[in-house]
Amino acid sequence: MGSELVIIWFDETPGERSIKDIIEKRVREVDWDKNAQDFDY
């Protein structure tokens, strides 16, 4: 059993932030329980 969630977003004004900083901030905002789908092997 497992779950997965594919996330795609656009950031038109990344400024001086690194890709790591952008990803870490947005990933924390995702409601995994609400959006992920479960699957069985």
OpenMM code with the backbone's topology and positions (N, CA, C; nanometers):
from openmm import Vec3, app, unit

residues = "MET GLY SER GLU LEU VAL ILE ILE TRP PHE ASP GLU THR PRO GLY GLU ARG SER ILE LYS ASP ILE ILE GLU LYS ARG VAL ARG GLU VAL ASP TRP ASP LYS ASN ALA GLN ASP PHE ASP TYR".split()
positions = [
    Vec3(0.0835, -0.1172, 0.0000),
    Vec3(0.0000, 0.0000, 0.0000),
    Vec3(0.0882, 0.1239, 0.0000),
    Vec3(0.0366, 0.2268, -0.0573),
    Vec3(0.1106, 0.3519, -0.0592),
    Vec3(0.0192, 0.4647, -0.1011),
    Vec3(0.0759, 0.5802, -0.1195),
    Vec3(0.0013, 0.6948, -0.1698),
    Vec3(0.0959, 0.7799, -0.2512),
    Vec3(0.0370, 0.8589, -0.3403),
    Vec3(0.1189, 0.9469, -0.4225),
    Vec3(0.0461, 1.0764, -0.4485),
    Vec3(0.1247, 1.1779, -0.4778),
    Vec3(0.0713, 1.3089, -0.5103),
    Vec3(0.1730, 1.3782, -0.5995),
    Vec3(0.1302, 1.4191, -0.7161),
    Vec3(0.2158, 1.4931, -0.8090),
    Vec3(0.1773, 1.6396, -0.7977),
    Vec3(0.2759, 1.7230, -0.7742),
    Vec3(0.2518, 1.8661, -0.7559),
    Vec3(0.3299, 1.9436, -0.8614),
    Vec3(0.2599, 2.0331, -0.9295),
    Vec3(0.3240, 2.1211, -1.0272),
    Vec3(0.2764, 2.2631, -0.9975),
    Vec3(0.3682, 2.3554, -0.9891),
    Vec3(0.3290, 2.4943, -0.9720),
    Vec3(0.4269, 2.5836, -1.0459),
    Vec3(0.3848, 2.7077, -1.0663),
    Vec3(0.4670, 2.8054, -1.1368),
    Vec3(0.4938, 2.9212, -1.0430),
    Vec3(0.6119, 2.9782, -1.0521),
    Vec3(0.6487, 3.0935, -0.9701),
    Vec3(0.7078, 3.1973, -1.0640),
    Vec3(0.6298, 3.2980, -1.0947),
    Vec3(0.6738, 3.3989, -1.1908),
    Vec3(0.7747, 3.4976, -1.1330),
    Vec3(0.7859, 3.5016, -1.0011),
    Vec3(0.8794, 3.5953, -0.9387),
    Vec3(0.9657, 3.5239, -0.8349),
    Vec3(1.0577, 3.4387, -0.8807),
    Vec3(1.1398, 3.3651, -0.7843),
    Vec3(1.2384, 3.4548, -0.7089),
    Vec3(1.2708, 3.5700, -0.7650),
    Vec3(1.3627, 3.6609, -0.6970),
    Vec3(1.4968, 3.5957, -0.6715),
    Vec3(1.5495, 3.6143, -0.5537),
    Vec3(1.6796, 3.5611, -0.5161),
    Vec3(1.6703, 3.4266, -0.4447),
    Vec3(1.5496, 3.3709, -0.4351),
    Vec3(1.5326, 3.2439, -0.3648),
    Vec3(1.5893, 3.1288, -0.4475),
    Vec3(1.6442, 3.0315, -0.3773),
    Vec3(1.6951, 2.9122, -0.4450),
    Vec3(1.5783, 2.8181, -0.4755),
    Vec3(1.5987, 2.7259, -0.5672),
    Vec3(1.4957, 2.6278, -0.5989),
    Vec3(1.4603, 2.5485, -0.4734),
    Vec3(1.5607, 2.5140, -0.3948),
    Vec3(1.5378, 2.4407, -0.2694),
    Vec3(1.4441, 2.5183, -0.1773),
    Vec3(1.4667, 2.6475, -0.1605),
    Vec3(1.3818, 2.7296, -0.0739),
    Vec3(1.2385, 2.7365, -0.1260),
    Vec3(1.2232, 2.7514, -0.2558),
    Vec3(1.0902, 2.7592, -0.3165),
    Vec3(1.0145, 2.6290, -0.2929),
    Vec3(1.0797, 2.5166, -0.3188),
    Vec3(1.0151, 2.3860, -0.3041),
    Vec3(0.9799, 2.3583, -0.1583),
    Vec3(1.0736, 2.3804, -0.0669),
    Vec3(1.0481, 2.3516, 0.0743),
    Vec3(0.9292, 2.4305, 0.1275),
    Vec3(0.9183, 2.5577, 0.0899),
    Vec3(0.8076, 2.6402, 0.1385),
    Vec3(0.6750, 2.5878, 0.0860),
    Vec3(0.6669, 2.5595, -0.0429),
    Vec3(0.5403, 2.5168, -0.1030),
    Vec3(0.4991, 2.3760, -0.0602),
    Vec3(0.5947, 2.2867, -0.0438),
    Vec3(0.5617, 2.1489, -0.0048),
    Vec3(0.4979, 2.1470, 0.1342),
    Vec3(0.5426, 2.2339, 0.2232),
    Vec3(0.4839, 2.2401, 0.3574),
    Vec3(0.3379, 2.2838, 0.3532),
    Vec3(0.2988, 2.3580, 0.2501),
    Vec3(0.1623, 2.4102, 0.2397),
    Vec3(0.0631, 2.3088, 0.1822),
    Vec3(0.1114, 2.1980, 0.1286),
    Vec3(0.0240, 2.0994, 0.0641),
    Vec3(-0.0480, 2.0154, 0.1692),
    Vec3(-0.1781, 1.9990, 0.1522),
    Vec3(-0.2575, 1.9126, 0.2392),
    Vec3(-0.2543, 1.7716, 0.1794),
    Vec3(-0.1542, 1.6933, 0.2218),
    Vec3(-0.1323, 1.5599, 0.1664),
    Vec3(-0.2561, 1.4727, 0.1840),
    Vec3(-0.3147, 1.4724, 0.3038),
    Vec3(-0.4305, 1.3870, 0.3322),
    Vec3(-0.5491, 1.4197, 0.2412),
    Vec3(-0.5651, 1.5447, 0.2074),
    Vec3(-0.6778, 1.5865, 0.1233),
    Vec3(-0.6547, 1.5550, -0.0244),
    Vec3(-0.5299, 1.5603, -0.0713),
    Vec3(-0.5028, 1.5549, -0.2144),
    Vec3(-0.4378, 1.4268, -0.2664),
    Vec3(-0.3686, 1.3522, -0.1812),
    Vec3(-0.2998, 1.2316, -0.2271),
    Vec3(-0.3996, 1.1186, -0.2529),
    Vec3(-0.3624, 1.0259, -0.3423),
    Vec3(-0.4455, 0.9106, -0.3716),
    Vec3(-0.3739, 0.7843, -0.3266),
    Vec3(-0.4474, 0.6975, -0.2610),
    Vec3(-0.3919, 0.5707, -0.2138),
    Vec3(-0.3900, 0.4684, -0.3271),
    Vec3(-0.2999, 0.3710, -0.3145),
    Vec3(-0.2955, 0.2610, -0.4113),
    Vec3(-0.2423, 0.1354, -0.3434),
    Vec3(-0.2762, 0.0196, -0.4003),
    Vec3(-0.2254, -0.1094, -0.3546),
    Vec3(-0.1306, -0.1646, -0.4611),
    Vec3(-0.0295, -0.2402, -0.4177),
    Vec3(0.0609, -0.3028, -0.5126),
    Vec3(-0.0028, -0.4242, -0.5726),
] * unit.nanometer
topology = app.Topology()
chain = topology.addChain("A")
for resn in residues:
    res = topology.addResidue(resn, chain)
    for name in ("N", "CA", "C"):
        topology.addAtom(name, app.Element.getBySymbol(name[0]), res)
